Amino acid sequence: MIRVVLVDDEPPARVRMRQLLDAAGGVTVVGEAGSAVEAREVIRATRPDLLFLDVEMPEVRGTTLAASLPEPRPYIVFATAFESYALDAIAVDATDYLLKPVSRVKLAATLDRVRARLARQSDLERDVEAGSRVQLQMWPGALPSIPGFDCAAASLPARGVGGDFYDAFALGGPSWALLLGDASGKGVAAGLVASAVQARVHTAARLAKLAPADLMAAVDRDVYATTDGARYATAIYAVLDAETRHLSLVNAGHPAVMVVNGTSVTRLDASGPALGLIEAGHFSSHAVTLAPGALLVAYTDGVNEACNEDNAEFGEERLASLLAANDRLPAAGLCSCILDAVRQYRGNRQDQDDVTALVVRALG
């Protein structure tokens, strides 16, 4: 059953389309709207498979509405009395363009086309679900117990397969590796890059035993060689000495890592380009000693770039205030606090980027 929303500023046109769809069968109309402004709320509430959309409407044109819809968006069929907007319909990737009065034969052909696409989409969704399960198995879940530290990470994927990744693992002796990153794009392609970067970091750290700056340079070359700059990932990689509390951290084009010590907040900004963006990037390291009680907080841009309904960003200042107000929480609680704050800030705009946070607290 195809779930449909009708958008047309003329009520008789909506009645006519509903009658045609009832006669065609296999379709249920889950909502109607008389304007593009009203349609946004109806689409958000009903999540239809298919949108029948007029072009000429008051305030906002149908083509403008179609171009502004967030992913995953419904299939779009324009039903209009004007031929002149066909190119605009192509530009917003419309499934079809029907001229009024819509004939039963052309409508039936359009619905068959949509059913075929929905069937392929179902196959893809099953593949994405399988990929999501594989990706979850690669993630460490709860971070390992590092003597003298409380560590945690959490992620909120925008889709089944996400581009964010994190990890923590022993390097031998008192040394531990920390990794957090974000592959460009979304979905399966981003997930493949994320998994590749994570595997390369493991190999370079455990087998080659490279220092952080050298490790990131090697991973950068590998990613560029396999994607030719078309795909990249921002990341932070750090080596923590659990005995001395010394941390050596490389920031590869990633949002600034925050080190919170009481009321003081230190930003560890980018010390090199994103991995795979250029052929031979230069990387340097930040050197930090985590005093007892200090927090290290790394996060992906799904946190600071999260937008509310007014399109205002969450921002680093709001994050810093959140950390200061909740600095006594355990690491896992602080991760949950960050994700909850972003989720609440986004409101009805939840279909944005992946959100991931990693927190390390020095005990004592």
N, C-alpha and C positions, 0 to 999 in steps of 0.2 A: 504494500500500500504506500503510495507516494504522498507525503505530507506537504501541503501547499499553503502558501500565503498569497492573497490577492492584494495588490496595491494599485489603486486607480482613484483619481479624485471625482469620478463620475459614478454614483451608486448604480445607475442602470447598467453600466459596463461591467461592474462587479457581479450583478445578478446574472447577466448573460453568460459570463465566464463560468460562474458556478453551475449554471444549467448545463453548459457544454461538458464540464468536467464530470458532473453526475452521470451524464449519458455515456461518457467514455468509459467509466468504471475504473476501479483500481486506484482511486484518488480520494483523499479526504482533505477538505479545506479546514485548516486549523486556526486561521486568522485572516482578518481583513484590515486594511488601512486606507484612509482617504488622502494621505499625504506622506511624503518621505520622512518627515519628522515623526509622525505617528508610527510609521512602518518600522523605524529602528527599534522602538520598544516592543512591538509585536514580534519582530524577528528574534529579538533577544529572549523573549519569554517563551516562544514556541519552538525555536530551533528547527525550522522546516527543511525539507529536502529540496524544495523547488519554490521559486519566487516568480510569480507573474507580475510584471512591472510595466506601468505606463511610463512614457517619457516626459511629455509635457504636463507638469503638475505645478501648483502654486508653491512658492518659496524655494523648493529644491527640486531640480530635475531628477528623473529616474536614473539617468546615466551617472549623475553625481552621487546619488545614493549607492548605486552598485559599486562604484569605485571606492567608496569609503567603508564598505562592510569588512569587518575583520575576518581573518581565517579562524576556523574553517567556515566558509560561507556556503549558502545554498546555491544550487544551480539556478541560473537566471534566464528567464525567457521574457523578452520585451513584447508587449502587445500594444500596438499604437496605430494611429491613423496616418502617421507620417513616414514616408520612405527615407527622408533625408538624414535620419539618425542611425542608419545601418552601420556606418563606419565607427560611430561612437560606441555602438553595441559591441562591435568586434574588439575595440580597444579595451573594454572591460571584461573580455572573455565570456560573453554571453553564450548560452547554449543554443539559442534560437532567436529569431526576430520575426514575429507574426504581425501581419497587417490586419487591422479591423476592416470589415467584420471578419472575425476568425472563422475559418471553415473547419468542419468536423474532421475532414481528411487530414488537413495540415496539423491540426491539434493532435490527432492520433499518432502521426509520425513523430511529432515532438515528444510526446509522452513515451513512445517506444525508445527513443534516443536517450531520454533521461533514465528509464529503467535499465538500459544496458550499462550506462555509466555508473548507476548506483550498484549494480552487480559487481562491476570491476572494483568499485570503491570498497565493497564489503571484503573482497579478496585481499585488497591492500591493507585494510584495517586488521585482518587476521595476521598478515605478515608483520605489521607494526607491533601488534600485541606480542608475537613471538620474539621480535627483536627487543622489545621492552623487557621481557623475562630474561633474555640472555644478558642484557646490559645490567640488570639488577644483580645478577649472579656475579658479575665482574666487580661490582662495587663492594667495598669492605663492610658496609653497614656500620655497626659500632666500631669506632676506631680502637686500635690496640691500646693497652694500658702502658703508658710511658712513666717510669718512676719519677715522682716529683711533679707530675703535671696531670691536669684534668683536661681531656681532649674529647671533642665531639664534632660531628658534621651532620648536616641534614640538607635535603634537596626537595624542591617542588617542581617537577617537570611540567612544561607547558603542554607537551604531547606525550604519547606513549614512549617514544624514544627521544631522549634529550641530548643536547650538546654539552651540558655541564658534566663535570667529573671531579672526583676527589679521591684521595688515597693517603694512607700513612703506613709505613712499614719500617722494620728494623734494618739497619745497615751494618750491624756488628758493633760490639762494645757498647759504649753509651750513645752512639749516634743513631738518629732516627730521621727518616725522610718524610716530608709533608708536601702534598701536591694538591692544587686546586686549579681548575681551568674551565674554559668556555670555548667550544668550537664555533666557528662562524656558521650562520644559518640556523635552521631548525629541522626537526624531524630526523629521518633515517640518515641522510647525508651527514648531518652534524654529528649524529651518534657514531658513525663509522670513523670520522676524524678524531672524535674524543677517545674512542677505544684505541686507535692507532697511537695517539700521543701518549696515553697512559701506559701502553705496552712498551713503547720506546724508552720512556723515562725509567721504567722498571729495569730494562736491560742495561741501560747506560749506568744506572746507579748501583746495581747489584753485581754485574759482571765486569764492566769497565771501571767501576768505582771512581767515576769522574766527579770533580768538584762542581758545585752548583752552576757557576758561570760557564764552565767547559761543557757540562751536561746539556745545558739549554742551547748552546751553540751547535752541539752535535744533533740534538733533536730538531732544531730549526733547519739544518741542512737536509735531514732525512725527510721531513714533512714537505719542504719545498721541492725536493727531487721527485716526490710522488704526486704532487698536486700542481706543480709549476706556478705557485702563487695563487691559484684559483680558490683554494681552501686554506684556512689558517686557524690558529687557536691562540687566545690569550691565556696566560697561566702564571701561577706563582709556584716556585719550587724552593724548598728550604731544607737545610740540614740542621737539626737541633742536637746539641750535646747535652744530654740529660744531667750530667754531673756539673758542668760549669754554667749551664743555662744559656750558653752562647748560641746564637742563631745566625746562620748565613743564608740570606734569602735573595733570590733573583725574581724580579717582576718583569715578565715578558708581555708588555703592552696591556697589562691587566689593571682594573681599578685598584686604587691605592689600598694597601693593607694597613690596618689601624693597630697600633700598639697603645693600649690604654693602661696608664699607671696612675691610679687615683684620679685627679682632675686633669692630668696631662695626657694629651693624645698626640702621638707621633705618626705621621703618614709615611709609608714606604712606597714611593711612587715608582712608575715604570723605570726599569734600569736596562731596558732592551726592547726590541720590537716584538710584535706578535710572532709566534712560531709558524714558519712556513710562508710568511708574508714577503720576505726578501731572501735572496739566495744565501747571503753570508752575513747575518746580523751580528752585531757586537753586543755582548752582555757583561754587566758588572753586578756585584753583589752588595746588598745592604748587610751591615754587621750590627747586631743588637744583642744585648744581654737582658734577659727577662728577669726583673727583680721579683721577689716573692709577692704574689697577689696581682702581678701584671697580666693583662690579657692581650693575646694576639688574635685579631679577627680578620679573616679573609672572606671575600664574598664575590659573587659574579655580578655582572651589570644588570641582571634581572632585579637586583635590590635597589641600587641607586637610581636606575633609569625607569623604575616602575612608575606608571602614570595613573592619576586619578581621573575622575570623569571630567574635570576641567583641563585635562592634559598637562597638569603640573607634575614634575618629577618628585619622587621620594627624596632623592638627594643625599649627599654625604653628611650634611649638617644634621639632618633629621636622624640619620643612623647614629652619628656620634652622640646625640642627645639621648637616644634610646639606650645605647651602651652605658652611658654615665648613670642613667636612672635605674639600670638593672645589673650593675657591675658585681653584685653579690650572688647572682644566680650561678648555679653550676653550669659547666660548658654546654651540656645537652639542653638545659632550660633556656640558656641564652640563644642557642640556635633556634629553638622553637619560638622564642619571643620575636626574633627577627623575621622568621617566615610568617608568623601570625600578623605582625605589623604590616608587612608588605601585602598580604592577602586582604586585610581590612582596608588598607589605603587604596588598593585597586578597585574596591567596590564591585560594581557590575562588569568591570573591564578585566576579567580574570584571564582572558586569552591573550596573554602577552608572552614575555620571555621566561625561560627556566630561571628558578631562584635557588641559589645554593649558598650556604654559609658554613665556614669552618672556624672553630674557636679552640684556642689553646690557652689554658690558665696555668700560670706557675704557682704551685702550692708553697706553703711555708708560713 
